[in-house]
C-alpha cells in the first residue's frame, strides 16, 4: 500500500536585481508620506506669517510639493509593485513519491 506523495513548495531567493527592486519598492512606499508630513510641518511657520505674500507663497509651494509627492507615490506604487512581483524567485516544487508501509 502506498501513501500519497509528499509535496513541498518553496520559492528560490531573489536575485540581485530583485533585491534592488524590493528595496526601491519599500522606499517608494515609505518615503513620500514622510516627506509629505515633513513638508506640512516645515511650512507651518511660513503659512502663519504676518506677511500675506510669504503665507501665499508658502501655501503655493506646499501645494506644489504635495502634488509632486502624491504623483510619485501613486504612479510609483503600482509600477514598483508590479516589478516586485515579476522579480520574485522561481517557484520550486519538490515531490517525494509515496512510501510503502
Secondary structure, DSSP 8 states (H G I E B T S, - for coil): -B---EEEEEE----HHHHHHHHHHHHHHHHHHHHHHHHHHHHHHHHT-SSHHHHHHHHHHHHHHHHHHHHHHHHHHHHHHHHHHHT---EEEEEE---B-
